Amino acid sequence: MANSNEESGQMSGAVRTVRTRSSRRRGRQSAQNLPAFQQKPFRQPRLQYEPTKAVSDDQLEAIHNTSLQVLQEIGIDVIHEEAKAHYKKAGADVVAGSDRVRFPIGLIDEAIRTCPSSFTLHARNPAHNIHVGDNHLFFSSVASAPNCSDLDNGRRVGNHEDFQKFLKLSQSCNIIHINGGYPVEPVDIHASIRHLTCLSDTVKLTDKAFHIYSLGKERNQDGLEITRIARGISNEQLDREVSCMTIINSSSPLRLDTPMMQGIMEMSSRNQLVVMTPFTLAGAMAPVTIAGALVEQNAEALAGIALTQLVRPGAPVIYGGFTSNVDMKSGAPAFGTPEYMKAALVGGQLARRYGLPYRTSNACAANFPDAQAAWESSFSLWGAIMGGGNLVKHAAGWMEGGLTASFEKFIMDVDCLQMMAEFLDPLIVDDDTMALEAIRDVGPGGHFFGTQHTQDRYKDAFYAPIVSDWRNYESWEEAGSPTAEQKANKVFKQVLADYERPPLDPAIEEELDAFVAKRIEEGGVPTDF
């Protein structure tokens, strides 16, 4: 026992020495104005493991068949005449004067047969192109939050300045692969021209692929033209190359409304990416059982996916799942729950059954970037990744059930995403990594800090966290006892201070400015207010 305690003491001393050196090293780095955190170059993680199956193959078929039964017997209300015409031409039961559309058995399977299983999503900077499908993942930032928050200024209504700050964070963080919408809604810009200003900012402040909102066909059309200008390509090339995406949400239960149908038709007709995502909350807009909610999710998703192919066979589409539960005491949405995780796993099984890429989300219901936010997001992310998700939307910054985009949470999530990417890297096992000679050199009772094997690898042997603090208690206390959200607050500010706008061809910027100015002068798009 004495020997054991002595070895423990020696080890503790060695660790303290290493930590002290590490702290000094960090201090020198700060003095040299090095980046706010360590990150690898832009790359897409890949799921190296078999996706987790939450239900058996027979149970999956039961969900599929029940979904088709819902579509055939109950149907879906489609609030758009042209969309109904597409369905009717394909053989759906559409009664004149009614919005209800019923789908004969076989129509859905036949329609989705032409869906591509993988494709490239092109960015303004080709180095940031995205492979969609197979085992490739890509992460988008938080999107569509009406509020934002940080420790300094608290929770506030979204505005243009904070919108731009989030874009800069997304551009600066290599683990964020795509701008998945407005990170926070800039309500100080009038709704008639908001899309023009926001997409112009997105093109100028980032060079990654981006998202167009389907809120009326005019916004789709403006977004498509901005996409074409940003990439410096012709309309013909845009129609060949997937260059932007939109999210289509059904109005659960069993309803597809006018803006969403317009979005599918505008985007699919131009060969642009549609992410068909029902928002099915068990106990509210869907049955209280997760199996029932998944049946509804699947029925709504298949109906929307089918329309993409009826508009243009081969149009790119992603199967989206966003099934969770509500708090049965208050009715508020809950995320990062065991039910959310199970739904994410089954959603991935359904997407793979249809040979489609899969969209899921990193969500939480926490109101502050605290332990609740961390564990709920961790569970959400685990369900998303191990469910075989390709697109993980709201991957960084989502809080309060999507009502708030948090600057501190953004950095905390980026840390988790980077750790997940490291976890997904294959473990290398060869003569070099098994380190037999190093073990032989050290022998019993020694340590490996000073071996050549360690010295050759220590700089990048392990993941270097952004927020986690590995100092011993005394060193941490001397530094002011910083908490995770306090550290994240400092990091996001330094990232913004270090931000550099990506290059943009002056001719493209001039054409973009001219288009946006013209459309603003014309009044943008009609609004209800």
C-alpha positions as CSV (number, residue, x, y, z in Angstrom):
1,M,0.0,0.0,0.0
2,A,2.9,2.3,0.8
3,N,4.4,1.8,-2.6
4,S,1.1,2.5,-4.2
5,N,0.7,5.8,-2.3
6,E,4.3,6.8,-3.2
7,E,3.6,6.1,-6.8
8,S,0.4,8.0,-6.6
9,G,2.3,11.0,-5.1
10,Q,5.0,10.8,-7.8
11,M,2.3,10.7,-10.4
12,S,0.4,13.6,-8.9
13,G,3.6,15.7,-8.7
14,A,4.4,14.8,-12.4
15,V,0.9,15.9,-13.4
16,R,1.2,19.1,-11.5
17,T,4.5,19.8,-13.2
18,V,3.0,19.2,-16.6
19,R,0.0,21.3,-15.8
20,T,2.2,24.2,-14.6
21,R,4.2,24.0,-17.8
22,S,1.0,23.9,-19.8
23,S,-0.3,26.9,-18.0
24,R,2.9,28.8,-18.7
25,R,2.7,27.7,-22.3
26,R,-0.9,29.0,-22.5
27,G,0.2,32.3,-21.0
28,R,2.9,32.7,-23.7
29,Q,0.4,31.8,-26.4
30,S,-2.0,34.5,-25.2
31,A,0.8,37.0,-25.1
32,Q,1.6,36.1,-28.7
33,N,-2.0,36.7,-29.8
34,L,-2.5,33.2,-31.0
35,P,-6.0,32.0,-32.0
36,A,-8.7,31.8,-29.4
37,F,-8.6,28.0,-29.6
38,Q,-7.0,25.1,-31.5
39,Q,-8.9,23.6,-34.4
40,K,-8.2,21.4,-37.3
41,P,-8.7,22.6,-40.9
42,F,-12.2,22.5,-42.4
43,R,-13.2,18.8,-42.9
44,Q,-16.3,16.7,-42.6
45,P,-16.3,14.0,-39.9
46,R,-17.5,10.5,-41.0
47,L,-19.4,8.0,-38.9
48,Q,-17.0,5.1,-38.7
49,Y,-19.3,3.0,-36.6
50,E,-22.5,1.2,-37.5
51,P,-25.5,3.5,-36.8
52,T,-27.5,2.4,-33.7
53,K,-30.8,0.7,-34.4
54,A,-33.5,1.4,-31.9
55,V,-36.1,-0.9,-33.5
56,S,-36.0,-4.2,-35.3
57,D,-36.4,-4.4,-39.1
58,D,-39.9,-5.8,-38.6
59,Q,-40.8,-2.9,-36.4
60,L,-39.4,-0.4,-38.9
61,E,-41.5,-1.9,-41.6
62,A,-44.5,-1.6,-39.4
63,I,-43.9,2.1,-39.0
64,H,-43.4,2.4,-42.7
65,N,-46.6,0.5,-43.6
66,T,-48.6,2.4,-41.0
67,S,-47.4,5.7,-42.5
68,L,-48.6,4.6,-45.9
69,Q,-51.9,3.6,-44.4
70,V,-52.2,7.1,-42.9
71,L,-51.5,8.6,-46.3
72,Q,-54.0,6.4,-48.1
73,E,-56.9,6.4,-45.6
74,I,-56.6,9.7,-43.8
75,G,-54.5,11.8,-46.2
76,I,-52.8,15.2,-45.8
77,D,-54.2,18.6,-46.3
78,V,-52.2,20.4,-49.1
79,I,-52.9,24.2,-49.1
80,H,-51.7,24.9,-52.6
81,E,-53.4,24.3,-55.9
82,E,-50.3,23.7,-58.0
83,A,-48.9,21.2,-55.5
84,K,-52.3,19.4,-55.5
85,A,-52.1,19.3,-59.3
86,H,-48.7,17.6,-59.2
87,Y,-50.1,15.0,-56.8
88,K,-53.2,14.4,-58.8
89,K,-51.2,13.9,-62.0
90,A,-49.2,11.2,-60.2
91,G,-52.3,9.4,-59.3
92,A,-53.2,10.8,-55.9
93,D,-56.9,11.1,-54.9
94,V,-57.6,14.9,-55.0
95,V,-61.3,16.0,-54.7
96,A,-62.2,19.3,-56.3
97,G,-62.9,22.0,-53.8
98,S,-61.0,20.1,-51.0
99,D,-57.4,20.4,-49.7
100,R,-57.3,16.7,-48.7
101,V,-54.9,14.6,-50.7
102,R,-54.8,10.8,-50.3
103,F,-52.1,8.6,-51.7
104,P,-52.7,5.2,-53.2
105,I,-50.3,2.4,-52.0
106,G,-47.3,2.4,-54.4
107,L,-47.4,6.1,-55.3
108,I,-44.9,7.2,-52.7
109,D,-42.5,4.3,-53.4
110,E,-42.6,5.1,-57.1
111,A,-42.1,8.8,-56.6
112,I,-39.2,8.7,-54.2
113,R,-37.4,6.1,-56.4
114,T,-35.5,8.9,-58.2
115,C,-34.2,10.6,-55.0
116,P,-30.4,10.8,-55.1
117,S,-28.6,9.1,-52.2
118,S,-25.7,11.5,-52.2
119,F,-24.5,14.7,-53.9
120,T,-22.3,17.7,-53.5
121,L,-23.6,21.0,-52.0
122,H,-21.4,23.7,-53.5
123,A,-20.2,26.7,-51.5
124,R,-18.9,30.1,-52.6
125,N,-15.5,28.8,-51.7
126,P,-15.0,25.3,-53.3
127,A,-12.8,24.3,-50.3
128,H,-16.0,24.4,-48.3
129,N,-18.1,22.2,-50.6
130,I,-20.1,19.6,-48.7
131,H,-20.6,15.9,-49.5
132,V,-24.2,15.1,-48.6
133,G,-24.9,11.5,-47.9
134,D,-23.1,8.2,-47.2
135,N,-21.4,8.4,-43.8
136,H,-20.4,12.1,-44.1
137,L,-21.6,14.6,-41.5
138,F,-22.0,18.3,-41.7
139,F,-22.9,20.8,-38.9
140,S,-24.9,24.0,-39.3
141,S,-25.1,26.8,-36.7
142,V,-28.2,27.7,-34.7
143,A,-31.0,29.2,-36.9
144,S,-34.2,31.1,-36.7
145,A,-34.0,32.1,-33.0
146,P,-36.0,35.3,-32.3
147,N,-33.7,36.2,-29.4
148,C,-30.0,36.1,-28.5
149,S,-28.1,36.3,-25.3
150,D,-24.6,36.6,-23.7
151,L,-23.4,37.1,-20.2
152,D,-22.7,40.8,-20.7
153,N,-26.0,42.0,-22.1
154,G,-28.4,39.3,-21.2
155,R,-31.3,38.0,-23.3
156,R,-32.5,40.4,-26.0
157,V,-34.5,40.5,-29.2
158,G,-32.5,39.6,-32.3
159,N,-30.9,42.4,-34.2
160,H,-28.7,43.0,-37.2
161,E,-25.4,43.5,-35.3
162,D,-25.8,40.2,-33.4
163,F,-26.8,38.5,-36.6
164,Q,-23.6,39.5,-38.2
165,K,-21.6,38.4,-35.1
166,F,-23.0,34.9,-35.4
167,L,-22.1,34.8,-39.1
168,K,-18.5,35.7,-38.2
169,L,-18.4,33.0,-35.5
170,S,-19.7,30.4,-38.0
171,Q,-17.1,31.5,-40.6
172,S,-14.3,31.3,-38.0
173,C,-15.1,27.9,-36.6
174,N,-14.0,25.1,-39.0
175,I,-16.3,22.6,-37.4
176,I,-19.3,24.6,-38.6
177,H,-19.7,23.5,-42.2
178,I,-22.8,25.5,-43.4
179,N,-24.8,28.6,-42.5
180,G,-28.1,27.0,-41.8
181,G,-30.3,30.1,-41.8
182,Y,-30.4,33.3,-39.8
183,P,-28.6,32.4,-36.5
184,V,-30.8,35.0,-34.8
185,E,-33.6,36.9,-36.5
186,P,-32.7,40.5,-37.1
187,V,-36.1,42.0,-36.4
188,D,-34.7,45.6,-36.7
189,I,-34.7,45.0,-40.5
190,H,-38.1,45.2,-42.1
191,A,-39.5,41.8,-43.1
192,S,-40.0,42.8,-46.7
193,I,-36.2,43.3,-47.3
194,R,-34.7,41.2,-44.4
195,H,-33.9,38.3,-46.7
196,L,-32.0,40.5,-49.1
197,T,-29.8,42.1,-46.4
198,C,-29.2,38.9,-44.5
199,L,-28.2,36.8,-47.6
200,S,-26.0,39.7,-48.8
201,D,-24.3,39.6,-45.3
202,T,-24.0,35.8,-45.5
203,V,-22.2,36.0,-48.9
204,K,-19.9,38.8,-47.7
205,L,-19.1,37.6,-44.2
206,T,-18.8,33.9,-45.0
207,D,-17.8,31.7,-47.9
208,K,-19.7,28.6,-46.8
209,A,-22.8,27.1,-48.3
210,F,-26.0,28.6,-47.0
211,H,-29.7,28.4,-46.4
212,I,-32.7,30.1,-48.1
213,Y,-36.0,30.5,-46.2
214,S,-39.1,29.3,-47.9
215,L,-41.4,32.1,-46.8
216,G,-43.1,32.8,-50.2
217,K,-41.8,32.1,-53.7
218,E,-40.3,35.7,-54.0
219,R,-37.9,35.1,-51.2
220,N,-36.9,31.8,-52.8
221,Q,-36.3,33.5,-56.2
222,D,-34.3,36.3,-54.7
223,G,-32.2,33.7,-52.7
224,L,-31.5,31.7,-55.8
225,E,-30.3,34.7,-57.7
226,I,-28.1,35.8,-54.8
227,T,-26.7,32.2,-54.7
228,R,-26.0,32.4,-58.5
229,I,-24.3,35.8,-58.1
230,A,-22.2,34.6,-55.1
231,R,-20.8,31.7,-56.9
232,G,-20.2,33.6,-60.1
233,I,-22.0,31.1,-62.3
234,S,-24.7,31.0,-64.9
235,N,-28.3,30.0,-64.4
236,E,-27.6,26.8,-66.4
237,Q,-24.7,25.9,-64.0
238,L,-26.9,26.7,-61.0
239,D,-29.5,24.2,-62.3
240,R,-26.8,21.6,-62.6
241,E,-25.0,22.1,-59.3
242,V,-26.7,22.0,-55.8
243,S,-25.7,25.4,-54.3
244,C,-28.1,26.2,-51.5
245,M,-30.7,24.5,-49.3
246,T,-34.1,25.2,-47.7
247,I,-35.9,23.6,-44.7
248,I,-39.5,22.6,-45.4
249,N,-41.6,22.0,-42.2
250,S,-45.0,20.5,-42.4
251,S,-47.7,22.1,-40.3
252,S,-48.2,19.1,-38.1
253,P,-50.4,17.2,-37.9
254,L,-50.9,16.2,-41.5
255,R,-50.8,19.6,-43.2
256,L,-48.6,21.1,-45.9
257,D,-49.1,24.9,-46.2
258,T,-48.7,27.3,-49.1
259,P,-45.2,28.8,-48.3
260,M,-43.7,25.3,-47.8
261,M,-45.2,24.0,-51.0
262,Q,-44.0,27.0,-52.9
263,G,-40.5,26.4,-51.4
264,I,-40.4,22.8,-52.6
265,M,-41.5,23.8,-56.1
266,E,-39.2,26.7,-56.5
267,M,-36.1,24.9,-55.0
268,S,-36.7,21.5,-56.6
269,S,-37.4,23.0,-60.0
270,R,-33.9,24.5,-59.9
271,N,-32.3,21.4,-58.6
272,Q,-31.6,22.9,-55.1
273,L,-31.7,21.1,-51.8
274,V,-34.9,20.6,-49.9
275,V,-34.7,19.3,-46.3
276,M,-38.1,17.9,-45.6
277,T,-38.6,18.1,-41.8
278,P,-41.9,17.5,-39.9
279,F,-41.9,19.1,-36.5
280,T,-43.8,16.5,-34.5
281,L,-43.9,17.0,-30.8
282,A,-45.3,13.9,-29.1
283,G,-48.3,14.7,-26.9
284,A,-49.0,18.0,-28.7
285,M,-49.0,17.9,-32.6
286,A,-48.4,14.2,-32.7
287,P,-49.5,11.1,-30.7
288,V,-48.1,10.9,-27.2
289,T,-46.3,7.6,-28.0
290,I,-43.0,8.0,-29.8
291,A,-44.0,5.2,-32.2
292,G,-47.2,7.1,-33.1
293,A,-45.3,10.3,-33.5
294,L,-42.8,8.6,-35.8
295,V,-45.6,7.3,-38.0
296,E,-46.9,10.8,-38.4
297,Q,-43.4,12.2,-39.0
298,N,-42.8,9.6,-41.6
299,A,-46.1,10.2,-43.4
300,E,-45.6,13.9,-43.6
301,A,-42.0,13.6,-44.7
302,L,-42.8,11.1,-47.4
303,A,-45.5,13.3,-48.8
304,G,-43.2,16.3,-49.1
305,I,-40.3,14.2,-50.4
306,A,-42.6,12.8,-53.1
307,L,-43.4,16.3,-54.3
308,T,-39.8,17.2,-54.8
309,Q,-39.5,14.3,-57.3
310,L,-42.8,15.0,-59.0
311,V,-41.6,18.5,-59.6
312,R,-38.1,17.3,-60.8
313,P,-37.1,13.7,-60.7
314,G,-33.6,13.5,-59.2
315,A,-33.9,16.7,-57.3
316,P,-31.8,16.6,-54.1
317,V,-33.7,16.0,-50.9
318,I,-32.9,15.1,-47.3
319,Y,-35.2,13.2,-45.0
320,G,-35.6,15.3,-41.8
321,G,-36.6,14.1,-38.4
322,F,-37.4,16.5,-35.5
323,T,-39.6,14.4,-33.3
324,S,-39.4,15.1,-29.5
325,N,-41.8,15.3,-26.6
326,V,-43.5,18.0,-24.6
327,D,-43.5,18.6,-20.9
328,M,-46.9,17.2,-20.1
329,K,-47.2,19.6,-17.1
330,S,-46.7,22.8,-19.1
331,G,-46.9,21.9,-22.8
332,A,-43.5,23.3,-23.4
333,P,-41.2,21.4,-25.9
334,A,-38.5,19.2,-24.4
335,F,-35.3,18.3,-26.1
336,G,-32.3,16.1,-25.3
337,T,-34.7,13.6,-23.7
338,P,-34.6,9.8,-23.9
339,E,-37.6,10.0,-26.2
340,Y,-35.8,12.5,-28.4
341,M,-32.8,10.2,-28.7
342,K,-34.9,7.2,-29.6
343,A,-36.8,9.2,-32.2
344,A,-33.5,10.4,-33.7
345,L,-32.2,6.8,-34.0
346,V,-35.4,5.6,-35.7
347,G,-35.5,8.6,-38.0
348,G,-32.1,7.5,-39.2
349,Q,-33.3,4.0,-39.8
350,L,-36.2,5.3,-41.9
351,A,-33.9,7.5,-43.9
352,R,-31.6,4.6,-44.6
353,R,-34.5,2.5,-45.6
354,Y,-35.4,5.0,-48.3
355,G,-31.8,5.5,-49.3
356,L,-31.9,9.2,-48.3
357,P,-29.5,11.5,-46.4
358,Y,-30.8,12.3,-42.9
359,R,-31.2,15.6,-41.1
360,T,-31.4,15.8,-37.3
361,S,-30.6,18.4,-34.7
362,N,-28.6,19.4,-31.6
363,A,-31.3,20.8,-29.4
364,C,-31.9,21.6,-25.7
365,A,-34.6,23.3,-23.7
366,A,-32.3,25.0,-21.2
367,N,-32.7,28.7,-20.6
368,F,-29.0,29.3,-19.6
369,P,-25.7,27.8,-20.8
370,D,-25.5,25.6,-17.8
371,A,-25.3,21.9,-16.9
372,Q,-28.8,21.3,-18.2
373,A,-27.8,22.8,-21.6
374,A,-24.7,20.7,-21.7
375,W,-26.3,17.3,-20.9
376,E,-29.4,17.9,-23.1
377,S,-27.2,18.9,-26.0
378,S,-24.9,16.0,-25.4
379,F,-27.8,13.5,-25.5
380,S,-29.2,15.2,-28.6
381,L,-25.9,15.1,-30.3
382,W,-25.3,11.5,-29.4
383,G,-28.7,10.5,-30.8
384,A,-28.1,12.5,-34.0
385,I,-24.6,11.1,-34.6
386,M,-25.3,7.5,-33.8
387,G,-28.6,7.7,-35.6
388,G,-26.6,8.1,-38.8
389,G,-27.4,11.8,-39.2
390,N,-25.7,13.6,-42.1
391,L,-26.9,17.1,-41.5
392,V,-27.0,18.1,-37.8
393,K,-28.9,21.4,-37.8
394,H,-28.7,23.9,-34.9
395,A,-25.4,22.3,-34.0
396,A,-24.0,25.3,-32.2
397,G,-25.7,28.0,-30.1
398,W,-29.3,26.7,-29.8
399,M,-30.9,27.3,-26.4
400,E,-34.4,27.7,-24.8
401,G,-36.0,25.3,-27.2
402,G,-34.9,27.4,-30.2
403,L,-36.1,30.7,-28.9
404,T,-32.6,32.0,-28.1
405,A,-29.2,31.9,-29.8
406,S,-26.5,32.0,-27.1
407,F,-23.0,33.2,-27.8
408,E,-21.5,31.2,-24.9
409,K,-23.5,28.1,-25.9
410,F,-22.2,28.5,-29.4
411,I,-18.6,28.1,-28.2
412,M,-19.5,25.3,-25.8
413,D,-21.2,23.4,-28.6
414,V,-18.2,24.0,-30.9
415,D,-16.1,22.3,-28.3
416,C,-18.5,19.3,-28.2
417,L,-18.6,19.1,-32.0
418,Q,-14.8,19.1,-32.2
419,M,-14.7,16.4,-29.6
420,M,-17.2,14.4,-31.5
421,A,-15.2,14.8,-34.7
422,E,-12.1,13.5,-32.8
423,F,-14.1,10.6,-31.4
424,L,-15.2,9.7,-35.0
425,D,-11.6,9.6,-36.3
426,P,-10.5,6.0,-36.6
427,L,-8.2,4.7,-33.9
428,I,-4.9,3.9,-35.4
429,V,-3.4,0.6,-34.3
430,D,0.1,-0.3,-35.7
431,D,3.5,-1.0,-34.4
432,D,4.2,2.7,-33.9
433,T,1.0,3.5,-31.9
434,M,1.2,0.3,-29.8
435,A,4.5,1.7,-28.4
436,L,6.2,-1.5,-27.5
437,E,9.7,0.1,-27.4
438,A,8.5,3.0,-25.2
439,I,7.0,0.5,-22.8
440,R,10.2,-1.5,-22.8
441,D,12.3,1.7,-22.2
442,V,10.2,2.8,-19.2
443,G,9.6,-0.6,-17.7
444,P,7.8,-1.1,-14.4
445,G,7.3,1.9,-12.0
446,G,8.3,4.7,-14.4
447,H,6.4,7.3,-16.4
448,F,6.2,8.3,-20.0
449,F,6.4,12.1,-19.8
450,G,10.1,12.2,-20.8
451,T,10.2,9.4,-23.4
452,Q,11.1,10.2,-27.0
453,H,7.8,8.5,-28.0
454,T,5.9,11.1,-25.9
455,Q,8.1,14.0,-26.9
456,D,7.5,13.3,-30.6
457,R,3.7,13.4,-30.1
458,Y,2.7,15.4,-27.1
459,K,1.7,18.6,-29.0
460,D,-1.2,16.9,-30.8
461,A,-1.5,13.6,-29.0
462,F,-4.9,14.5,-27.4
463,Y,-7.8,16.8,-28.1
464,A,-7.2,20.3,-26.7
465,P,-10.5,21.5,-25.2
466,I,-11.8,25.0,-25.7
467,V,-13.9,25.3,-22.5
468,S,-13.0,22.3,-20.3
469,D,-10.5,23.3,-17.6
470,W,-7.9,20.6,-16.7
471,R,-5.9,22.6,-14.2
472,N,-5.7,21.4,-10.7
473,Y,-7.9,23.1,-8.1
474,E,-5.2,25.4,-6.8
475,S,-4.2,26.7,-10.3
476,W,-7.9,27.1,-11.3
477,E,-8.6,29.0,-8.1
478,E,-5.6,31.3,-8.6
479,A,-7.0,32.1,-12.1
480,G,-10.2,33.3,-10.6
481,S,-12.2,30.1,-10.6
482,P,-13.6,30.6,-14.1
483,T,-16.8,28.6,-14.9
484,A,-17.5,27.1,-18.3
485,E,-19.8,29.9,-19.5
486,Q,-17.4,32.6,-18.3
487,K,-14.6,31.0,-20.3
488,A,-16.9,30.6,-23.4
489,N,-17.7,34.3,-23.1
490,K,-14.0,35.2,-23.4
491,V,-13.5,32.9,-26.3
492,F,-16.3,34.1,-28.4
493,K,-15.1,37.7,-28.0
494,Q,-11.6,36.8,-29.0
495,V,-12.9,34.9,-32.0
496,L,-14.8,38.0,-33.1
497,A,-11.8,40.1,-32.5
498,D,-9.6,37.8,-34.7
499,Y,-12.2,37.5,-37.5
500,E,-11.1,38.2,-41.0
501,R,-13.6,38.6,-43.8
502,P,-13.1,35.9,-46.5
503,P,-12.0,37.2,-50.0
504,L,-14.8,38.1,-52.4
505,D,-14.3,38.9,-56.1
506,P,-15.0,42.7,-56.4
507,A,-17.0,42.1,-59.5
508,I,-19.2,39.6,-57.7
509,E,-19.7,42.0,-54.8
510,E,-20.6,44.8,-57.1
511,E,-23.2,42.7,-58.9
512,L,-24.5,41.5,-55.5
513,D,-24.9,45.0,-54.2
514,A,-26.6,46.2,-57.4
515,F,-29.1,43.3,-57.2
516,V,-29.9,43.8,-53.5
517,A,-30.2,47.6,-54.0
518,K,-32.6,47.2,-56.9
519,R,-34.8,44.7,-55.0
520,I,-34.9,46.9,-51.9
521,E,-35.8,49.9,-54.1
522,E,-38.7,47.8,-55.5
523,G,-39.9,47.2,-52.0
524,G,-38.7,43.6,-51.5
525,V,-41.5,41.2,-51.0
526,P,-45.1,41.7,-49.8
527,T,-45.7,41.3,-46.1
528,D,-48.8,41.2,-43.9
529,F,-47.6,44.2,-41.8
